[in-house]
C-alpha cells in the first residue's frame, strides 16, 4: 500500500485522537484539507495502485499520466475550491456473484477524476469514523483483514459459542438510505461544504444506495451499519461474566455472523439478539434475506460459511472440540473453472505463457485461503493444476497421457516456474 506523506499522516493521526477522546465532537474546517494538493496526490496514488479500469468518460490512468497528472490534480483542486465540481455518473458493469449464486452483481465504476475526489474525502473523514467503529467490524478498515475476521469467528467457536446466526442482507449496498446516511455523518461532521460534496457524490447515481466500486463506498457502508455493531457490543458487555462472554460477532462489510453460547440458559440471548438485529436493520431500511439467512447449531454437526470459508466443529474421541474451517467447495470450483477456461483459451500458446497467466490467479487465491485447515483443498488444487498442464504439454506434442516419466515434479516447478507455495500459515 502506498503511504500518504508525513504531513497528511500527522493530520489524520490528530483527527483520530481528537475523535477518540471526544466521541460527541463535531469536526469543522475539513474541506480545506481535502482540497490540498498533498491530499489529492495521495488519493491519486492510492486509486492508481488499485489498477482500476476507466469510468464513463473512458479516461485511463495511463492517459492522465501522459497528459500530466499534476495538472490533472490542479484542475480538480480548482473545481473543488470554486465549488464548480460535479461528479459524472458511474460506468455500470455487471459481474457474476460467484459462489454458485445465480445472477450478477452491479458495480458502479467512477471516473478517475471522481475517484480522486472520493479518495480525498475518504482520507480526511476516515480517521473521524474509525474512532467510532467497533472491534467486531473488519471490512475495508486500516490494519484489519478478512483473515482476522475469520480467526475471530474461529476463536468464538473455541469458547463454545456454537449457535450461529449467519445473516444475509438483501441488496445491502443498493438500499442504503441517503438521508439516514448523511444524518449519521452529520453527527460527527459540522462542515457544510463537505456535506454538500458527499450529497453530490451520493445523488448523482440515484435516490438511494452507494455503488459497489466507489472509493468511498466501503467507508459509508461501515458508517451505516455502525449502530448494529454498537448494539452487539452492548450485548457482549451486558451479558459478560468476568472474563467470560456469551456472544460474539464478526462483520465484514455486509457479511455478518453472530455466535451465541451453546448452553440453554442463554436461549433468551439467542432469541433476543435475533430480534434486536432485525429491529436495528429495519430502522435502516435494510432487509434480511430470509431464505439465505441461516441459523445453525455446530454441536449438531451443522455448518455455515463466512468470507469464503466453510466452518464446522470437529470433536475427537475424548469429546474435545475445535473449529474446522477450509475453503468452500464453491470457491474451489470457481477457481478451477476459471483456470480451465484460461488453459483452454490458450491452447496454441507456449506453456510459459500459460503459466505466466495462471500463477497470479493461483497466488492470489492461495494467499487468501492460506489459513485454517486448507491443506487438503490446496493439495487437490495443486495436483489438478499440475495434471492440466501436463496434459496441455502432451497434447501440444500430439501425444496422450500426462508425461509422468517425461517431466518430473521438480522440473515442473523449478524449471517452468509453476506456482508451488501452498503452505498454510497461522494468522
C-alpha positions in Angstrom: 0.0 0.0 0.0 1.3 3.5 -0.9 1.6 5.6 2.2 0.4 9.2 2.4 3.1 11.8 3.0 4.0 12.6 6.6 2.0 15.8 6.9 -1.2 14.1 5.8 -0.4 11.2 8.1 0.1 13.6 11.0 -3.2 15.3 10.2 -5.1 12.0 10.1 -3.5 11.0 13.4 -4.6 14.2 15.1 -8.1 13.9 13.8 -8.3 10.3 15.0 -7.0 11.1 18.5 -9.5 14.1 18.8 -12.4 11.9 17.6 -11.4 9.1 20.0 -11.0 11.3 23.0 -14.2 13.3 22.3 -17.0 11.0 21.0 -19.5 13.8 20.7 -17.2 16.3 18.9 -18.3 17.6 15.5 -15.5 18.4 13.2 -15.4 21.6 11.1 -12.9 23.1 8.7 -12.2 19.8 7.0 -13.0 20.9 3.4 -9.8 22.9 3.1 -7.7 19.8 3.9 -9.3 17.6 1.3 -8.7 20.4 -1.3 -4.9 20.4 -0.6 -2.7 19.1 -3.4 -1.0 16.8 -0.8 -4.3 15.1 -0.2 -5.2 14.9 -3.9 -1.8 13.5 -4.8 -2.1 10.8 -2.1 -5.6 10.0 -3.3 -4.5 9.7 -6.9 -1.6 7.3 -6.0 -4.0 5.1 -3.9 -6.5 5.0 -6.7 -3.9 4.2 -9.3 -2.4 1.4 -7.1 -5.8 -0.4 -7.3 -5.4 -0.7 -11.1 -9.0 0.2 -11.8 -10.5 0.5 -15.3 -11.8 3.7 -16.9 -15.1 5.3 -15.9 -17.8 6.5 -18.2 -15.5 9.1 -19.8 -13.1 6.4 -21.0 -10.0 8.2 -19.4 -7.4 5.8 -18.1 -4.5 6.3 -15.6 -2.0 6.0 -18.4 -3.7 8.8 -20.3 -3.7 11.0 -17.2 0.0 10.3 -16.6 0.8 11.1 -20.3 -1.0 14.4 -20.2 0.3 15.3 -16.8 -1.1 14.1 -13.5 -0.1 17.2 -11.7 -2.1 19.5 -14.0 -5.0 17.0 -13.8 -5.0 17.3 -10.0 -4.6 21.0 -10.1 -7.8 21.3 -12.2 -9.6 19.1 -9.7 -8.4 21.4 -6.9 -9.6 24.5 -8.7 -13.1 23.0 -9.2 -13.3 22.0 -5.6 -12.2 25.4 -4.3 -14.5 27.3 -6.7 -17.5 25.0 -5.9 -17.9 24.0 -9.6 -17.1 20.3 -9.2 -19.9 18.0 -10.2 -19.4 14.2 -10.4 -20.2 12.1 -13.5 -22.4 9.1 -13.4 -20.7 5.8 -12.8 -20.0 3.3 -15.6 -22.1 0.3 -14.8 -20.6 -3.2 -15.0 -22.2 -6.5 -14.2 -20.1 -9.3 -12.7 -21.1 -12.8 -11.7 -22.0 -13.2 -8.0 -19.9 -16.3 -7.9 -20.1 -18.9 -5.1 -22.7 -20.8 -7.1 -25.2 -17.9 -6.9 -27.4 -17.0 -9.8 -27.5 -13.6 -11.3 -25.0 -10.7 -11.4 -23.7 -8.0 -9.0 -23.8 -4.4 -10.3 -20.6 -2.4 -9.9 -20.5 1.3 -10.3 -17.2 2.5 -11.6 -16.5 6.2 -11.2 -14.3 8.2 -13.5 -10.7 8.7 -12.3 -11.5 12.3 -11.5 -14.3 11.3 -9.3 -12.2 8.5 -7.7 -9.6 11.1 -6.7 -12.3 13.3 -5.1 -13.8 10.4 -3.3 -10.4 9.2 -2.1 -9.6 12.7 -0.8 -12.9 12.8 1.2 -12.1 9.3 2.5 -8.6 10.3 3.6 -10.0 13.1 5.7 -13.2 11.5 7.1 -11.9 8.0 7.7 -10.0 8.9 10.9 -13.1 10.5 12.4 -15.3 7.5 12.0 -12.5 4.9 12.5 -12.5 6.2 16.1 -16.2 5.3 16.4 -16.1 1.8 14.7 -16.4 -1.3 16.8 -14.0 -4.2 17.4 -16.1 -6.7 15.5 -16.1 -4.7 12.3 -13.3 -5.7 9.9 -14.3 -4.7 6.3 -12.1 -2.3 4.5 -10.6 -0.8 7.6 -6.9 0.2 8.2 -4.8 -2.6 9.6 -7.8 -5.0 9.6 -8.2 -8.0 7.3 -10.6 -10.7 6.4 -8.2 -13.3 8.0 -8.6 -11.5 11.3 -12.4 -11.7 11.0 -12.2 -15.4 10.2 -10.0 -16.0 13.2 -12.4 -14.1 15.4 -15.1 -16.4 14.4 -12.9 -19.5 15.0 -12.0 -18.2 18.5 -15.7 -17.8 19.3 -16.3 -21.4 18.4 -13.3 -22.5 20.6 -15.1 -20.8 23.6 -18.3 -22.8 22.9 -20.3 -20.1 21.1 -21.7 -22.7 18.7 -25.2 -21.4 17.9 -24.7 -19.3 14.9 -26.8 -16.7 13.1 -25.4 -16.3 9.5 -27.1 -13.2 8.2 -27.7 -12.4 4.5 -28.7 -8.8 3.8 -30.8 -8.3 0.7 -29.1 -5.9 -1.8 -27.5 -4.0 1.1 -25.4 -1.5 -0.9 -28.3 -0.7 -3.2 -30.7 0.1 -0.4 -28.7 2.4 1.8 -30.8 5.5 2.5 -29.1 8.7 1.7 -30.9 10.8 4.2 -30.2 8.4 7.1 -26.5 8.1 6.0 -26.0 11.8 5.7 -27.6 12.2 9.1 -25.1 9.8 10.6 -22.2 11.6 9.0 -23.5 15.0 10.2 -23.5 13.8 13.8 -19.7 14.0 13.5 -19.1 16.5 10.7 -20.1 20.1 11.0 -18.8 21.3 7.6 -21.4 22.4 5.1 -19.0 22.1 2.1 -18.1 18.5 3.0 -21.7 17.6 3.5 -22.7 19.2 0.2 -19.9 17.3 -1.6 -21.0 14.0 -0.1 -24.5 14.7 -1.2 -23.4 15.3 -4.8 -21.4 12.0 -4.7 -24.4 10.1 -3.4 -27.2 11.6 -5.5 -25.5 11.5 -8.9 -26.3 7.8 -9.3 -29.8 7.7 -7.9 -32.0 8.4 -4.9 -30.7 5.6 -2.7 -27.7 3.2 -2.4 -24.0 3.5 -2.7 -22.2 2.0 -5.7 -20.1 -1.1 -5.2 -16.9 0.0 -6.8 -16.8 3.6 -5.4 -13.7 4.5 -3.5 -15.7 5.9 -0.6 -18.5 3.3 -0.6 -16.8 0.9 1.9 -16.4 3.7 4.5 -20.0 4.8 4.0 -21.3 1.3 4.3 -19.5 0.8 7.6 -20.9 4.1 9.0 -24.4 3.0 8.1 -24.1 -0.3 10.0 -22.1 1.0 13.0 -25.2 1.2 15.2 -25.8 -2.5 14.6 -22.2 -3.2 15.7 -22.8 -1.0 18.8 -25.9 -2.9 19.7 -23.9 -6.2 19.5 -21.1 -4.8 21.6 -23.6 -3.8 24.2 -25.0 -7.3 24.3 -21.5 -8.7 24.8 -20.8 -6.4 27.8 -24.3 -6.7 29.3 -24.0 -10.5 29.5 -20.3 -10.7 30.4 -19.3 -12.7 33.5 -15.9 -11.6 34.4 -13.5 -12.6 31.5 -16.2 -14.9 30.0 -18.5 -13.7 27.3 -21.5 -15.4 25.8 -22.0 -13.8 22.5 -19.6 -12.8 19.7 -19.9 -11.4 16.2 -17.8 -10.5 13.2 -18.8 -8.3 10.3 -17.0 -7.7 7.0 -19.0 -5.1 5.1 -22.4 -6.6 4.7 -21.3 -10.1 5.7 -22.3 -10.7 9.4 -22.3 -13.7 11.6 -23.3 -13.8 15.3 -22.3 -16.6 17.6 -24.1 -17.4 21.0 -23.2 -19.7 23.9 -24.5 -23.2 23.4 -25.9 -23.5 27.0 -29.7 -23.5 27.1 -29.7 -20.8 29.8 -28.7 -18.5 27.0 -31.7 -19.3 24.9 -33.1 -15.9 25.7 -29.9 -14.2 24.4 -30.0 -16.2 21.2 -33.6 -15.2 20.6 -33.2 -11.7 21.8 -30.3 -10.8 19.6 -32.1 -12.1 16.5 -35.0 -9.8 17.3 -32.8 -6.8 18.1 -30.7 -7.1 15.0 -33.9 -7.3 12.9 -35.2 -4.2 14.6 -31.9 -2.3 14.0 -31.8 -3.2 10.3 -35.5 -2.4 9.9 -34.8 1.1 11.1 -32.1 1.4 8.5 -34.4 0.1 5.8 -32.2 -2.9 5.3 -34.0 -6.2 4.6 -32.8 -9.6 5.8 -32.9 -12.2 3.0 -34.9 -14.8 5.0 -34.3 -17.6 2.6 -30.5 -17.3 2.6 -30.1 -16.4 6.3 -29.1 -19.5 8.3 -29.4 -20.4 12.0 -27.2 -23.4 12.7 -26.0 -25.4 15.7 -22.4 -26.5 15.3 -22.8 -29.1 18.1 -25.4 -30.9 16.0 -22.9 -31.3 13.1 -24.3 -28.3 11.1 -22.1 -25.8 9.3 -22.0 -22.3 7.9 -20.0 -20.2 5.6 -18.2 -16.9 6.2 -16.0 -14.9 3.9 -15.5 -17.9 1.6 -14.6 -20.3 4.4 -16.8 -23.3 5.4 -17.0 -23.6 9.2 -17.9 -26.7 11.3 -17.0 -28.0 14.7 -15.0 -31.2 15.0 -15.0 -33.4 18.1 -12.4 -36.1 19.0 -13.0 -39.4 20.9 -12.4 -37.6 24.2 -15.1 -35.1 23.5 -12.8 -32.2 22.9 -13.9 -29.9 20.1 -12.2 -27.5 17.8 -13.3 -25.2 14.9 -12.5 -26.6 11.4 -12.6 -24.2 8.6 -11.5 -24.5 5.0 -12.3 -23.0 1.5 -15.9 -23.5 0.5 -16.3 -26.1 -2.2 -17.9 -23.4 -4.4 -14.8 -21.3 -4.1 -12.6 -24.2 -5.2 -14.9 -25.0 -8.1 -15.0 -21.3 -9.2 -11.2 -21.2 -9.2 -10.8 -24.5 -11.2 -13.4 -23.3 -13.8 -11.5 -20.1 -14.3 -8.2 -21.9 -14.7 -9.7 -24.5 -17.1 -11.2 -21.7 -19.3 -7.8 -19.9 -19.3 -5.9 -23.0 -20.3 -8.4 -23.9 -23.0 -8.4 -20.4 -24.4 -4.6 -20.5 -24.8 -4.3 -24.0 -26.3 -2.0 -22.8 -29.1 0.2 -20.7 -26.8 3.6 -21.8 -25.3 3.5 -23.3 -21.9 5.5 -20.5 -20.4 2.8 -18.0 -21.4 0.1 -20.1 -19.9 2.0 -20.4 -16.6 2.6 -16.7 -16.6 -1.2 -16.2 -16.7 -2.0 -18.9 -14.2 0.5 -18.0 -11.5 -1.1 -14.7 -10.4 -4.5 -16.3 -10.1 -3.2 -19.2 -8.0 -1.1 -16.9 -5.8 -4.0 -14.6 -5.0 -6.4 -17.4 -4.3 -4.0 -19.4 -2.1 -2.8 -16.3 -0.2 -6.4 -15.6 0.7 -7.2 -19.1 1.9 -3.8 -19.8 3.5 -5.2 -20.1 7.0 -7.2 -22.7 8.9 -7.4 -26.2 7.6 -6.9 -25.6 3.9 -4.1 -28.2 3.3 -6.3 -30.9 1.8 -8.0 -28.4 -0.5 -4.6 -27.0 -1.5 -3.3 -30.4 -2.3 -6.3 -31.1 -4.6 -5.8 -27.8 -6.4 -2.0 -28.3 -6.8 -2.4 -31.8 -8.3 -5.3 -30.6 -10.5 -3.2 -27.8 -12.0 -0.2 -30.0 -12.5 -2.2 -32.6 -14.3 -3.9 -30.0 -16.5 -0.6 -28.5 -17.6 1.0 -31.9 -18.2 -2.0 -32.8 -20.4 -1.6 -29.4 -22.1 2.1 -30.2 -23.0 1.4 -33.7 -24.2 -1.4 -32.5 -26.5 1.0 -29.9 -27.9 3.2 -32.9 -28.9 0.1 -34.7 -30.2 0.5 -37.5 -27.6 -1.8 -39.0 -25.0 -1.2 -39.3 -21.3 0.3 -36.9 -18.7 4.1 -37.3 -19.2 4.8 -38.7 -15.7 8.1 -40.2 -16.9 9.0 -37.3 -19.2 8.7 -34.4 -16.7 9.5 -34.6 -13.0 7.6 -32.6 -10.4 10.8 -30.7 -9.6 11.1 -29.7 -13.3 7.6 -28.5 -13.4 8.0 -26.1 -10.5 11.7 -25.2 -10.7 12.3 -25.0 -14.5 8.9 -23.9 -15.7 8.2 -21.8 -12.7 4.7 -23.0 -11.9 3.4 -21.6 -8.6 4.1 -24.0 -5.8 3.8 -22.2 -2.4 0.7 -23.9 -0.9 1.9 -23.7 2.7 -0.9 -23.0 5.3 0.1 -20.4 7.9 -1.4 -19.1 11.2 -2.6 -15.5 11.5 
